[in-house]
Amino acid sequence: MSTKATFYHAGCPVCVAAERTVAEALDRSKYNVEIVHLGQQKGRVAEAEKAGVKSVPALVINGQPFHINHGADLSVLK
Amino acid sequence: MSTKATFYHAGCPVCVAAERTVAEALDRSKYNVEIVHLGQQKGRVAEAEKAGVKSVPALVINGQPFHINHGADLSVLK
């Protein structure tokens, strides 16, 4: 069974670098990776917030939030 | 050929969570993952700093630094 991993971003340069490098490096045979652009999918900001995401880019694996560098605070995406 | 990925940490709780979840999720068939405890290997702090690491835990993939959440500043490990 694969583990759910969600990469939240907002299209910012910091986000793109993290997506291309970190999200890309996840083991797809074990993780079901979903990429969510919160700038385009504002309806999902609440879900990210609930998972503990404070800024983007962030990776939520197994419900745990990991903030990767810092692109933008979640508050500016609401 | 596998890409070099180095996970720098200092044994802090934030570091351990990131190691178990993010470093663990990397695709080992594509990435050669090395785990470095900077508290125990102070001789490698300079190398991390040179790669752009400002705090731990951090993951350096292909020479690019990605800070994952925030455990401790690199300066306290010198």
Backbone of each chain as nested JSON, in Angstrom:
{
  "chains": [
    {"id": "A", "residues": [
      {"number": 1, "name": "MET", "atoms": {"N": [0.856, -1.193, 0.0], "CA": [0.0, 0.0, 0.0], "C": [0.888, 1.238, 0.0]}},
      {"number": 2, "name": "SER", "atoms": {"N": [0.565, 2.193, -0.847], "CA": [1.426, 3.378, -0.866], "C": [0.941, 4.437, 0.115]}},
      {"number": 3, "name": "THR", "atoms": {"N": [1.907, 5.176, 0.621], "CA": [1.659, 6.242, 1.585], "C": [1.333, 7.512, 0.819]}},
      {"number": 4, "name": "LYS", "atoms": {"N": [0.436, 8.283, 1.365], "CA": [0.036, 9.53, 0.725], "C": [1.046, 10.641, 1.028]}},
      {"number": 5, "name": "ALA", "atoms": {"N": [1.5, 11.307, -0.018], "CA": [2.402, 12.453, 0.148], "C": [1.833, 13.583, -0.7]}},
      {"number": 6, "name": "THR", "atoms": {"N": [1.615, 14.731, -0.085], "CA": [1.063, 15.867, -0.831], "C": [2.053, 17.015, -0.799]}},
      {"number": 7, "name": "PHE", "atoms": {"N": [2.395, 17.497, -1.968], "CA": [3.314, 18.626, -2.076], "C": [2.479, 19.862, -2.399]}},
      {"number": 8, "name": "TYR", "atoms": {"N": [2.445, 20.821, -1.471], "CA": [1.689, 22.059, -1.663], "C": [2.638, 23.158, -2.112]}},
      {"number": 9, "name": "HIS", "atoms": {"N": [2.259, 23.865, -3.138], "CA": [3.098, 24.973, -3.589], "C": [2.232, 26.094, -4.137]}},
      {"number": 10, "name": "ALA", "atoms": {"N": [2.891, 27.158, -4.583], "CA": [2.135, 28.287, -5.111], "C": [2.795, 28.828, -6.372]}},
      {"number": 11, "name": "GLY", "atoms": {"N": [3.587, 27.99, -7.012], "CA": [4.206, 28.403, -8.264], "C": [5.399, 29.336, -8.138]}},
      {"number": 12, "name": "CYS", "atoms": {"N": [5.782, 29.663, -6.912], "CA": [6.915, 30.569, -6.687], "C": [8.236, 29.872, -7.051]}},
      {"number": 13, "name": "PRO", "atoms": {"N": [9.296, 30.647, -7.315], "CA": [10.577, 30.023, -7.692], "C": [11.087, 29.023, -6.654]}},
      {"number": 14, "name": "VAL", "atoms": {"N": [10.938, 29.372, -5.369], "CA": [11.377, 28.463, -4.3], "C": [10.569, 27.157, -4.37]}},
      {"number": 15, "name": "CYS", "atoms": {"N": [9.274, 27.317, -4.682], "CA": [8.381, 26.149, -4.789], "C": [8.79, 25.251, -5.955]}},
      {"number": 16, "name": "VAL", "atoms": {"N": [9.083, 25.875, -7.075], "CA": [9.427, 25.115, -8.276], "C": [10.71, 24.311, -8.053]}},
      {"number": 17, "name": "ALA", "atoms": {"N": [11.697, 24.934, -7.419], "CA": [12.954, 24.231, -7.133], "C": [12.702, 23.034, -6.218]}},
      {"number": 18, "name": "ALA", "atoms": {"N": [11.872, 23.231, -5.208], "CA": [11.58, 22.145, -4.266], "C": [10.779, 21.037, -4.95]}},
      {"number": 19, "name": "GLU", "atoms": {"N": [9.877, 21.432, -5.818], "CA": [9.068, 20.428, -6.526], "C": [9.955, 19.573, -7.425]}},
      {"number": 20, "name": "ARG", "atoms": {"N": [10.799, 20.266, -8.213], "CA": [11.657, 19.547, -9.167], "C": [12.67, 18.659, -8.472]}},
      {"number": 21, "name": "THR", "atoms": {"N": [13.084, 19.043, -7.278], "CA": [14.157, 18.305, -6.628], "C": [13.662, 17.379, -5.524]}},
      {"number": 22, "name": "VAL", "atoms": {"N": [12.94, 17.926, -4.554], "CA": [12.529, 17.091, -3.415], "C": [11.317, 16.213, -3.761]}},
      {"number": 23, "name": "ALA", "atoms": {"N": [10.257, 16.824, -4.27], "CA": [9.061, 16.022, -4.592], "C": [9.42, 14.965, -5.635]}},
      {"number": 24, "name": "GLU", "atoms": {"N": [10.284, 15.345, -6.552], "CA": [10.727, 14.444, -7.615], "C": [11.544, 13.265, -7.091]}},
      {"number": 25, "name": "ALA", "atoms": {"N": [12.193, 13.466, -5.952], "CA": [13.083, 12.434, -5.404], "C": [12.363, 11.379, -4.563]}},
      {"number": 26, "name": "LEU", "atoms": {"N": [11.066, 11.603, -4.326], "CA": [10.332, 10.633, -3.496], "C": [10.155, 9.31, -4.246]}},
      {"number": 27, "name": "ASP", "atoms": {"N": [10.16, 8.264, -3.486], "CA": [10.037, 6.923, -4.055], "C": [8.581, 6.659, -4.466]}},
      {"number": 28, "name": "ARG", "atoms": {"N": [8.332, 6.742, -5.762], "CA": [6.959, 6.594, -6.27], "C": [6.401, 5.183, -6.133]}},
      {"number": 29, "name": "SER", "atoms": {"N": [7.286, 4.228, -5.857], "CA": [6.788, 2.861, -5.674], "C": [6.171, 2.716, -4.278]}},
      {"number": 30, "name": "LYS", "atoms": {"N": [6.528, 3.633, -3.371], "CA": [6.0, 3.574, -2.0], "C": [5.077, 4.733, -1.665]}},
      {"number": 31, "name": "TYR", "atoms": {"N": [5.224, 5.838, -2.403], "CA": [4.442, 7.032, -2.086], "C": [3.576, 7.463, -3.26]}},
      {"number": 32, "name": "ASN", "atoms": {"N": [2.345, 7.778, -2.917], "CA": [1.407, 8.291, -3.893], "C": [1.51, 9.815, -3.779]}},
      {"number": 33, "name": "VAL", "atoms": {"N": [2.257, 10.421, -4.695], "CA": [2.565, 11.849, -4.595], "C": [1.567, 12.707, -5.373]}},
      {"number": 34, "name": "GLU", "atoms": {"N": [0.959, 13.637, -4.677], "CA": [0.04, 14.571, -5.331], "C": [0.635, 15.973, -5.227]}},
      {"number": 35, "name": "ILE", "atoms": {"N": [0.625, 16.704, -6.332], "CA": [1.149, 18.072, -6.354], "C": [-0.049, 19.017, -6.377]}},
      {"number": 36, "name": "VAL", "atoms": {"N": [-0.136, 19.903, -5.41], "CA": [-1.274, 20.826, -5.329], "C": [-0.793, 22.27, -5.396]}},
      {"number": 37, "name": "HIS", "atoms": {"N": [-1.264, 23.012, -6.39], "CA": [-0.933, 24.426, -6.551], "C": [-2.024, 25.216, -5.821]}},
      {"number": 38, "name": "LEU", "atoms": {"N": [-1.673, 25.713, -4.642], "CA": [-2.687, 26.394, -3.822], "C": [-3.132, 27.736, -4.389]}},
      {"number": 39, "name": "GLY", "atoms": {"N": [-2.32, 28.317, -5.255], "CA": [-2.728, 29.573, -5.888], "C": [-3.865, 29.318, -6.865]}},
      {"number": 40, "name": "GLN", "atoms": {"N": [-3.838, 28.132, -7.493], "CA": [-4.878, 27.778, -8.464], "C": [-6.005, 26.959, -7.847]}},
      {"number": 41, "name": "GLN", "atoms": {"N": [-5.719, 26.375, -6.673], "CA": [-6.743, 25.549, -6.021], "C": [-6.97, 26.067, -4.603]}},
      {"number": 42, "name": "LYS", "atoms": {"N": [-7.513, 27.266, -4.541], "CA": [-7.706, 27.917, -3.245], "C": [-8.629, 27.125, -2.323]}},
      {"number": 43, "name": "GLY", "atoms": {"N": [-9.468, 26.321, -2.91], "CA": [-10.372, 25.492, -2.125], "C": [-9.645, 24.469, -1.269]}},
      {"number": 44, "name": "ARG", "atoms": {"N": [-8.351, 24.285, -1.53], "CA": [-7.602, 23.295, -0.767], "C": [-6.688, 23.922, 0.296]}},
      {"number": 45, "name": "VAL", "atoms": {"N": [-6.724, 25.247, 0.407], "CA": [-5.899, 25.907, 1.418], "C": [-6.291, 25.424, 2.826]}},
      {"number": 46, "name": "ALA", "atoms": {"N": [-7.594, 25.294, 3.068], "CA": [-8.073, 24.887, 4.387], "C": [-7.545, 23.501, 4.768]}},
      {"number": 47, "name": "GLU", "atoms": {"N": [-7.523, 22.617, 3.813], "CA": [-7.012, 21.252, 4.037], "C": [-5.523, 21.281, 4.392]}},
      {"number": 48, "name": "ALA", "atoms": {"N": [-4.772, 22.14, 3.69], "CA": [-3.333, 22.262, 3.971], "C": [-3.127, 22.821, 5.378]}},
      {"number": 49, "name": "GLU", "atoms": {"N": [-3.91, 23.837, 5.698], "CA": [-3.833, 24.475, 7.003], "C": [-4.137, 23.465, 8.115]}},
      {"number": 50, "name": "LYS", "atoms": {"N": [-5.131, 22.646, 7.879], "CA": [-5.541, 21.636, 8.863], "C": [-4.406, 20.628, 9.099]}},
      {"number": 51, "name": "ALA", "atoms": {"N": [-3.622, 20.377, 8.057], "CA": [-2.502, 19.441, 8.175], "C": [-1.296, 20.097, 8.858]}},
      {"number": 52, "name": "GLY", "atoms": {"N": [-1.422, 21.402, 9.156], "CA": [-0.332, 22.074, 9.854], "C": [0.588, 22.869, 8.949]}},
      {"number": 53, "name": "VAL", "atoms": {"N": [0.22, 23.008, 7.676], "CA": [1.054, 23.758, 6.736], "C": [0.932, 25.259, 7.034]}},
      {"number": 54, "name": "LYS", "atoms": {"N": [2.078, 25.904, 7.21], "CA": [2.114, 27.341, 7.526], "C": [2.599, 28.156, 6.337]}},
      {"number": 55, "name": "SER", "atoms": {"N": [3.414, 27.508, 5.491], "CA": [3.972, 28.202, 4.335], "C": [4.194, 27.191, 3.219]}},
      {"number": 56, "name": "VAL", "atoms": {"N": [4.411, 27.709, 2.022], "CA": [4.732, 26.837, 0.891], "C": [6.144, 27.139, 0.425]}},
      {"number": 57, "name": "PRO", "atoms": {"N": [6.868, 26.215, -0.175], "CA": [6.448, 24.844, -0.427], "C": [6.447, 23.994, 0.851]}},
      {"number": 58, "name": "ALA", "atoms": {"N": [5.534, 23.042, 0.882], "CA": [5.468, 22.121, 2.009], "C": [5.076, 20.739, 1.506]}},
      {"number": 59, "name": "LEU", "atoms": {"N": [5.559, 19.771, 2.228], "CA": [5.273, 18.387, 1.874], "C": [4.579, 17.768, 3.077]}},
      {"number": 60, "name": "VAL", "atoms": {"N": [3.426, 17.181, 2.849], "CA": [2.737, 16.5, 3.943], "C": [2.829, 15.006, 3.661]}},
      {"number": 61, "name": "ILE", "atoms": {"N": [3.54, 14.315, 4.54], "CA": [3.68, 12.87, 4.382], "C": [3.039, 12.219, 5.585]}},
      {"number": 62, "name": "ASN", "atoms": {"N": [2.12, 11.311, 5.312], "CA": [1.466, 10.603, 6.406], "C": [0.872, 11.576, 7.436]}},
      {"number": 63, "name": "GLY", "atoms": {"N": [0.353, 12.681, 6.95], "CA": [-0.269, 13.661, 7.842], "C": [0.69, 14.612, 8.55]}},
      {"number": 64, "name": "GLN", "atoms": {"N": [1.997, 14.417, 8.375], "CA": [2.984, 15.293, 9.029], "C": [3.462, 16.375, 8.064]}},
      {"number": 65, "name": "PRO", "atoms": {"N": [3.416, 17.661, 8.482], "CA": [3.858, 18.729, 7.587], "C": [5.371, 18.984, 7.659]}},
      {"number": 66, "name": "PHE", "atoms": {"N": [5.965, 19.111, 6.508], "CA": [7.391, 19.461, 6.422], "C": [7.502, 20.67, 5.509]}},
      {"number": 67, "name": "HIS", "atoms": {"N": [7.958, 21.776, 6.087], "CA": [8.119, 23.001, 5.311], "C": [9.497, 22.971, 4.687]}},
      {"number": 68, "name": "ILE", "atoms": {"N": [9.551, 23.182, 3.408], "CA": [10.818, 23.102, 2.68], "C": [11.226, 24.502, 2.231]}},
      {"number": 69, "name": "ASN", "atoms": {"N": [12.293, 25.006, 2.806], "CA": [12.697, 26.392, 2.56], "C": [11.476, 27.295, 2.804]}},
      {"number": 70, "name": "HIS", "atoms": {"N": [11.447, 28.454, 2.21], "CA": [10.296, 29.316, 2.438], "C": [9.997, 30.14, 1.201]}},
      {"number": 71, "name": "GLY", "atoms": {"N": [8.823, 29.915, 0.647], "CA": [8.419, 30.675, -0.533], "C": [7.428, 31.754, -0.148]}},
      {"number": 72, "name": "ALA", "atoms": {"N": [6.317, 31.339, 0.458], "CA": [5.26, 32.279, 0.839], "C": [4.467, 31.72, 2.008]}},
      {"number": 73, "name": "ASP", "atoms": {"N": [3.991, 32.616, 2.855], "CA": [3.138, 32.179, 3.951], "C": [1.778, 31.777, 3.402]}},
      {"number": 74, "name": "LEU", "atoms": {"N": [1.165, 30.827, 4.073], "CA": [-0.138, 30.344, 3.63], "C": [-1.166, 31.475, 3.655]}},
      {"number": 75, "name": "SER", "atoms": {"N": [-0.999, 32.388, 4.601], "CA": [-1.956, 33.488, 4.769], "C": [-2.125, 34.331, 3.496]}},
      {"number": 76, "name": "VAL", "atoms": {"N": [-1.078, 34.467, 2.697], "CA": [-1.197, 35.281, 1.478], "C": [-1.965, 34.566, 0.366]}},
      {"number": 77, "name": "LEU", "atoms": {"N": [-2.243, 33.289, 0.565], "CA": [-2.941, 32.513, -0.464], "C": [-4.444, 32.404, -0.236]}},
      {"number": 78, "name": "LYS", "atoms": {"N": [-4.875, 32.964, 0.883], "CA": [-6.306, 32.846, 1.208], "C": [-7.161, 33.827, 0.416]}}
    ]},
    {"id": "B", "residues": [
      {"number": 1, "name": "MET", "atoms": {"N": [23.216, 6.156, -12.958], "CA": [24.035, 6.76, -11.927], "C": [23.133, 7.391, -10.873]}},
      {"number": 2, "name": "SER", "atoms": {"N": [23.487, 7.198, -9.611], "CA": [22.618, 7.775, -8.599], "C": [23.085, 9.167, -8.197]}},
      {"number": 3, "name": "THR", "atoms": {"N": [22.106, 9.983, -7.862], "CA": [22.337, 11.358, -7.452], "C": [22.661, 11.372, -5.971]}},
      {"number": 4, "name": "LYS", "atoms": {"N": [23.55, 12.252, -5.599], "CA": [23.946, 12.372, -4.204], "C": [22.921, 13.201, -3.426]}},
      {"number": 5, "name": "ALA", "atoms": {"N": [22.476, 12.668, -2.308], "CA": [21.569, 13.407, -1.426], "C": [22.127, 13.286, -0.018]}},
      {"number": 6, "name": "THR", "atoms": {"N": [22.346, 14.417, 0.637], "CA": [22.887, 14.381, 1.995], "C": [21.889, 15.014, 2.95]}},
      {"number": 7, "name": "PHE", "atoms": {"N": [21.552, 14.261, 3.979], "CA": [20.627, 14.764, 4.991], "C": [21.449, 15.143, 6.215]}},
      {"number": 8, "name": "TYR", "atoms": {"N": [21.473, 16.437, 6.531], "CA": [22.219, 16.928, 7.691], "C": [21.27, 17.123, 8.858]}},
      {"number": 9, "name": "HIS", "atoms": {"N": [21.657, 16.641, 10.017], "CA": [20.805, 16.834, 11.185], "C": [21.673, 16.964, 12.436]}},
      {"number": 10, "name": "ALA", "atoms": {"N": [20.996, 17.149, 13.577], "CA": [21.745, 17.303, 14.821], "C": [21.09, 16.504, 15.949]}},
      {"number": 11, "name": "GLY", "atoms": {"N": [20.307, 15.507, 15.555], "CA": [19.693, 14.652, 16.567], "C": [18.494, 15.25, 17.29]}},
      {"number": 12, "name": "CYS", "atoms": {"N": [18.108, 16.474, 16.911], "CA": [16.958, 17.117, 17.566], "C": [15.653, 16.434, 17.162]}},
      {"number": 13, "name": "PRO", "atoms": {"N": [14.579, 16.621, 17.938], "CA": [13.311, 15.962, 17.61], "C": [12.796, 16.315, 16.207]}},
      {"number": 14, "name": "VAL", "atoms": {"N": [12.936, 17.581, 15.823], "CA": [12.489, 18.003, 14.481], "C": [13.303, 17.265, 13.418]}},
      {"number": 15, "name": "CYS", "atoms": {"N": [14.621, 17.09, 13.725], "CA": [15.52, 16.389, 12.796], "C": [15.125, 14.926, 12.643]}},
      {"number": 16, "name": "VAL", "atoms": {"N": [14.824, 14.295, 13.77], "CA": [14.489, 12.873, 13.756], "C": [13.211, 12.628, 12.944]}},
      {"number": 17, "name": "ALA", "atoms": {"N": [12.209, 13.499, 13.135], "CA": [10.955, 13.366, 12.391], "C": [11.215, 13.51, 10.89]}},
      {"number": 18, "name": "ALA", "atoms": {"N": [12.042, 14.477, 10.528], "CA": [12.339, 14.7, 9.107], "C": [13.154, 13.546, 8.529]}},
      {"number": 19, "name": "GLU", "atoms": {"N": [14.052, 13.021, 9.327], "CA": [14.87, 11.897, 8.856], "C": [13.997, 10.676, 8.6]}},
      {"number": 20, "name": "ARG", "atoms": {"N": [13.153, 10.362, 9.595], "CA": [12.297, 9.178, 9.468], "C": [11.284, 9.296, 8.352]}},
      {"number": 21, "name": "THR", "atoms": {"N": [10.866, 10.51, 8.056], "CA": [9.796, 10.653, 7.082], "C": [10.294, 11.108, 5.715]}},
      {"number": 22, "name": "VAL", "atoms": {"N": [11.009, 12.232, 5.669], "CA": [11.414, 12.76, 4.365], "C": [12.632, 12.014, 3.8]}},
      {"number": 23, "name": "ALA", "atoms": {"N": [13.699, 11.903, 4.59], "CA": [14.904, 11.225, 4.088], "C": [14.563, 9.768, 3.741]}},
      {"number": 24, "name": "GLU", "atoms": {"N": [13.69, 9.194, 4.541], "CA": [13.265, 7.808, 4.334], "C": [12.457, 7.621, 3.044]}},
      {"number": 25, "name": "ALA", "atoms": {"N": [11.795, 8.698, 2.621], "CA": [10.91, 8.61, 1.453], "C": [11.63, 8.758, 0.122]}},
      {"number": 26, "name": "LEU", "atoms": {"N": [12.917, 9.101, 0.179], "CA": [13.657, 9.303, -1.08], "C": [13.856, 7.977, -1.8]}},
      {"number": 27, "name": "ASP", "atoms": {"N": [13.83, 8.048, -3.087], "CA": [13.971, 6.867, -3.927], "C": [15.436, 6.387, -3.931]}},
      {"number": 28, "name": "ARG", "atoms": {"N": [15.684, 5.334, -3.177], "CA": [17.061, 4.836, -3.034], "C": [17.626, 4.216, -4.302]}},
      {"number": 29, "name": "SER", "atoms": {"N": [16.744, 3.943, -5.262], "CA": [17.254, 3.388, -6.519], "C": [17.864, 4.5, -7.373]}},
      {"number": 30, "name": "LYS", "atoms": {"N": [17.502, 5.742, -7.056], "CA": [18.016, 6.882, -7.833], "C": [18.939, 7.781, -7.029]}},
      {"number": 31, "name": "TYR", "atoms": {"N": [18.79, 7.741, -5.7], "CA": [19.568, 8.64, -4.851], "C": [20.437, 7.876, -3.869]}},
      {"number": 32, "name": "ASN", "atoms": {"N": [21.655, 8.341, -3.778], "CA": [22.604, 7.799, -2.822], "C": [22.491, 8.7, -1.591]}},
      {"number": 33, "name": "VAL", "atoms": {"N": [21.757, 8.219, -0.591], "CA": [21.436, 9.06, 0.567], "C": [22.422, 8.85, 1.714]}},
      {"number": 34, "name": "GLU", "atoms": {"N": [23.031, 9.944, 2.123], "CA": [23.935, 9.89, 3.27], "C": [23.326, 10.714, 4.408]}},
      {"number": 35, "name": "ILE", "atoms": {"N": [23.357, 10.157, 5.607], "CA": [22.814, 10.853, 6.778], "C": [24.009, 11.335, 7.602]}},
      {"number": 36, "name": "VAL", "atoms": {"N": [24.084, 12.641, 7.856], "CA": [25.214, 13.198, 8.597], "C": [24.727, 13.903, 9.869]}},
      {"number": 37, "name": "HIS", "atoms": {"N": [25.197, 13.448, 11.011], "CA": [24.852, 14.054, 12.305], "C": [25.924, 15.097, 12.604]}},
      {"number": 38, "name": "LEU", "atoms": {"N": [25.581, 16.362, 12.403], "CA": [26.58, 17.428, 12.544], "C": [27.022, 17.652, 13.992]}},
      {"number": 39, "name": "GLY", "atoms": {"N": [26.204, 17.219, 14.934], "CA": [26.61, 17.339, 16.336], "C": [27.757, 16.383, 16.633]}},
      {"number": 40, "name": "GLN", "atoms": {"N": [27.735, 15.245, 15.964], "CA": [28.772, 14.229, 16.174], "C": [29.899, 14.338, 15.157]}},
      {"number": 41, "name": "GLN", "atoms": {"N": [29.621, 15.025, 14.034], "CA": [30.643, 15.153, 12.997], "C": [30.85, 16.633, 12.694]}},
      {"number": 42, "name": "LYS", "atoms": {"N": [31.395, 17.311, 13.679], "CA": [31.566, 18.76, 13.551], "C": [32.496, 19.134, 12.395]}},
      {"number": 43, "name": "GLY", "atoms": {"N": [33.346, 18.206, 12.021], "CA": [34.261, 18.433, 10.904], "C": [33.534, 18.61, 9.579]}},
      {"number": 44, "name": "ARG", "atoms": {"N": [32.247, 18.29, 9.557], "CA": [31.49, 18.422, 8.31], "C": [30.569, 19.637, 8.278]}},
      {"number": 45, "name": "VAL", "atoms": {"N": [30.612, 20.445, 9.35], "CA": [29.776, 21.651, 9.379], "C": [30.164, 22.596, 8.235]}},
      {"number": 46, "name": "ALA", "atoms": {"N": [31.472, 22.737, 8.0], "CA": [31.949, 23.651, 6.948], "C": [31.426, 23.246, 5.575]}},
      {"number": 47, "name": "GLU", "atoms": {"N": [31.4, 21.947, 5.334], "CA": [30.91, 21.424, 4.049], "C": [29.414, 21.738, 3.881]}},
      {"number": 48, "name": "ALA", "atoms": {"N": [28.656, 21.583, 4.965], "CA": [27.217, 21.872, 4.922], "C": [27.008, 23.362, 4.655]}},
      {"number": 49, "name": "GLU", "atoms": {"N": [27.782, 24.176, 5.353], "CA": [27.691, 25.627, 5.206], "C": [27.993, 26.045, 3.761]}},
      {"number": 50, "name": "LYS", "atoms": {"N": [28.987, 25.416, 3.202], "CA": [29.391, 25.72, 1.827], "C": [28.264, 25.382, 0.839]}},
      {"number": 51, "name": "ALA", "atoms": {"N": [27.5, 24.352, 1.171], "CA": [26.391, 23.951, 0.304], "C": [25.172, 24.862, 0.497]}},
      {"number": 52, "name": "GLY", "atoms": {"N": [25.283, 25.809, 1.442], "CA": [24.183, 26.748, 1.646], "C": [23.262, 26.389, 2.797]}},
      {"number": 53, "name": "VAL", "atoms": {"N": [23.642, 25.382, 3.583], "CA": [22.808, 24.973, 4.712], "C": [22.907, 26.021, 5.837]}},
      {"number": 54, "name": "LYS", "atoms": {"N": [21.759, 26.506, 6.293], "CA": [21.71, 27.534, 7.336], "C": [21.227, 26.943, 8.65]}},
      {"number": 55, "name": "SER", "atoms": {"N": [20.439, 25.883, 8.56], "CA": [19.878, 25.257, 9.759], "C": [19.659, 23.779, 9.48]}},
      {"number": 56, "name": "VAL", "atoms": {"N": [19.452, 23.036, 10.558], "CA": [19.137, 21.614, 10.4], "C": [17.717, 21.369, 10.906]}},
      {"number": 57, "name": "PRO", "atoms": {"N": [17.017, 20.349, 10.441], "CA": [17.436, 19.442, 9.408], "C": [17.436, 20.082, 8.009]}},
      {"number": 58, "name": "ALA", "atoms": {"N": [18.356, 19.611, 7.188], "CA": [18.43, 20.075, 5.809], "C": [18.831, 18.921, 4.905]}},
      {"number": 59, "name": "LEU", "atoms": {"N": [18.344, 19.018, 3.699], "CA": [18.64, 17.997, 2.706], "C": [19.333, 18.696, 1.546]}},
      {"number": 60, "name": "VAL", "atoms": {"N": [20.502, 18.198, 1.171], "CA": [21.191, 18.773, 0.021], "C": [21.113, 17.744, -1.102]}},
      {"number": 61, "name": "ILE", "atoms": {"N": [20.403, 18.112, -2.164], "CA": [20.263, 17.211, -3.306], "C": [20.905, 17.897, -4.494]}},
      {"number": 62, "name": "ASN", "atoms": {"N": [21.843, 17.205, -5.129], "CA": [22.487, 17.773, -6.302], "C": [23.086, 19.152, -6.015]}},
      {"number": 63, "name": "GLY", "atoms": {"N": [23.595, 19.328, -4.796], "CA": [24.212, 20.602, -4.429], "C": [23.245, 21.694, -4.002]}},
      {"number": 64, "name": "GLN", "atoms": {"N": [21.94, 21.44, -4.082], "CA": [20.944, 22.445, -3.684], "C": [20.465, 22.192, -2.26]}},
      {"number": 65, "name": "PRO", "atoms": {"N": [20.489, 23.222, -1.395], "CA": [20.039, 23.017, -0.019], "C": [18.528, 23.214, 0.155]}},
      {"number": 66, "name": "PHE", "atoms": {"N": [17.919, 22.283, 0.879], "CA": [16.5, 22.402, 1.212], "C": [16.381, 22.267, 2.717]}},
      {"number": 67, "name": "HIS", "atoms": {"N": [15.941, 23.34, 3.351], "CA": [15.77, 23.326, 4.804], "C": [14.395, 22.77, 5.101]}},
      {"number": 68, "name": "ILE", "atoms": {"N": [14.338, 21.785, 5.957], "CA": [13.069, 21.127, 6.259], "C": [12.655, 21.47, 7.68]}},
      {"number": 69, "name": "ASN", "atoms": {"N": [11.579, 22.221, 7.805], "CA": [11.168, 22.744, 9.117], "C": [12.378, 23.424, 9.757]}},
      {"number": 70, "name": "HIS", "atoms": {"N": [12.415, 23.535, 11.059], "CA": [13.557, 24.201, 11.683], "C": [13.85, 23.59, 13.04]}},
      {"number": 71, "name": "GLY", "atoms": {"N": [15.033, 22.999, 13.151], "CA": [15.436, 22.405, 14.421], "C": [16.422, 23.307, 15.131]}},
      {"number": 72, "name": "ALA", "atoms": {"N": [17.521, 23.6, 14.46], "CA": [18.568, 24.43, 15.065], "C": [19.362, 25.134, 13.966]}},
      {"number": 73, "name": "ASP", "atoms": {"N": [19.831, 26.332, 14.292], "CA": [20.685, 27.045, 13.34], "C": [22.046, 26.37, 13.286]}},
      {"number": 74, "name": "LEU", "atoms": {"N": [22.668, 26.445, 12.135], "CA": [23.979, 25.828, 11.967], "C": [24.996, 26.457, 12.919]}},
      {"number": 75, "name": "SER", "atoms": {"N": [24.824, 27.726, 13.188], "CA": [25.774, 28.443, 14.042], "C": [25.942, 27.818, 15.43]}},
      {"number": 76, "name": "VAL", "atoms": {"N": [24.891, 27.203, 15.971], "CA": [25.017, 26.604, 17.303], "C": [25.784, 25.28, 17.263]}},
      {"number": 77, "name": "LEU", "atoms": {"N": [26.067, 24.787, 16.083], "CA": [26.777, 23.503, 15.962], "C": [28.271, 23.656, 15.756]}},
      {"number": 78, "name": "LYS", "atoms": {"N": [28.699, 24.899, 15.644], "CA": [30.132, 25.133, 15.385], "C": [30.966, 24.967, 16.647]}}
    ]}
  ]
}
